[in-house]
Amino acid sequence: MIKVKAVISETDFLTDIFSKTNSIISDEPVDNGGQDKGFNPYELLASSLASCTCATLKMYLNRKDWGVKETTVEVILERDKENNITRMDRKISFNGNLTEEQKQRLLAIANACPVHKILTNPIQITTSL
């Protein structure tokens, strides 16, 4: 079970987010009334996919010892509010010599990362006071 807590006080939109051992801040951009002092909620969502993809690929690359020095994952999140559609485009690049077959295997591994699986399957959210 993963548990996080978010707390917002008197400063508009500046939110402290806590896990068991770490903390980060979130904020809204200036044009939304925030101060842009932290990732906004959409950036945090995109960051979850990007960081999970990196970690999943790193675990696989370490096991295979394919000599990749660096993996970069960029995620672009676009929200179409009118049609209630969210699109995430993920671009992965590697610093290392990989065959086309290895690249295709890594693509399959990326698509199997835990956050990717969460985001591409039904999500149930319950809310209580």
Stockholm file with secondary structure:
# STOCKHOLM 1.0

chainA/1-129         MIKVKAVISETDFLTDIFSKTNSIISDEPVDNGGQDKGFNPYELLASSLASCTCATLKMYLNRKDWGVKETTVEVILERDKENNITRMDRKISFNGNLTEEQKQRLLAIANACPVHKILTNPIQITTSL
#=GR chainA/1-129 SS CCCCEEEECSSTTCEEEECSSCEEEECCCGGGTSCCCSBCHHHHHHHHHHHHHHHHHHHHHHHHTCCCCEEEEEEEEEEETTTTEEEEEEEEEEESCCCHHHHHHHHHHHTTSHHHHHHTSCCCCCCCC
#=GC SS_cons         CCCCEEEECSSTTCEEEECSSCEEEECCCGGGTSCCCSBCHHHHHHHHHHHHHHHHHHHHHHHHTCCCCEEEEEEEEEEETTTTEEEEEEEEEEESCCCHHHHHHHHHHHTTSHHHHHHTSCCCCCCCC
//
